[in-house]
């Protein structure tokens, strides 16, 4: 049922976030945000340390729409599925990008799937394989551990192809009491997103949303990505037109994308990108526990005690010691500021 213009203060997807948080604390925002992006036909990298619930999140996406699961995708594999993927409107799910056998296969797989999600079609004639996929209207969700992200950003295709046509969602919360039950999302596209109307705006909410998108995408892509997701937001709320409530809700959902400006570092215009893996893991620990002890880091990451102290010394501007026995760290003011900008709060 299509609703009239809404006067509610909160988008209905907030209820879905609360519902997920009740059973899977820390996973609500990520589960809903990744689902929205997949329904919008985006290629989503879900980036999080091991044990943070990436598989649970991608499984939730798979329950909302038809899906095909891959460990690895080669051109031969796509050729065999070309007929099935033409006109496809579900999600392609890759549970762990790190399982792909070689870096060469990984790069080819990601470039091909990003082009498929973004351009909706591919035509390959390499001599060995000659196939065409047309009218693909699905999304792709690829789960990535931080160490694999470091490999991705060094690929030749990262700047020219992958970064501007994909969405990177940084999930930091580690489930302290993991649930073995699947996430349950009650969402449906009430209106075909292509039929949802959207007029670009110039208010504070639109500018905030743009500022988040520009942390990952160039100016020629950002409006396209955001416009497609806003249409999905309105459809999921039962409306045929995008409203201000959609802008506010999408900005809230996508805030963790902003972490990329802090985590990915570059020394110059043509310099290679690097990933501050230590910082990403420390922020994940702070988001999860608030204050962390040596024993907490040793237990979660299976590190030696001396190694833990060395890490905190190297990342000293992001953490401060608040207790000596046992040694306990809390995030620095700078870390708290970054976490707040990315939509994360520090547990008390």
Secondary structure, 3 states (H helix, E strand, C coil): CCCCCCCCCCCHHHHHHHHHHHHCCCCHHHHHHHHHHHHCCCEEEEECCCCCCHHHHHHHHHHHCCEEEECCCCHHHHHHCHHHHCCCCCEEEECCHHHCCCHHHHHHHHHHHHHHHHHCCEEEECCCCEEEECCCCCEEEEEECHHHHHHHCCCHHHHHHHHHHEEEEECCCCCCCCCCCCCCCCCCCCCCHHHCECCCCCCHHHHHHHHHHCCCCCHHHHHHHHHHHHHHHHHHCCCCECCHHHHHHHHHHHHHHHHHHHHEEECCCCCCEEECHHHHHHHHHHHHHCEEEHHHHHHHHCCCHHHHHHHHHHCHHHEEEEEECCEEEEECHHHHHHHHHCCCCCCC
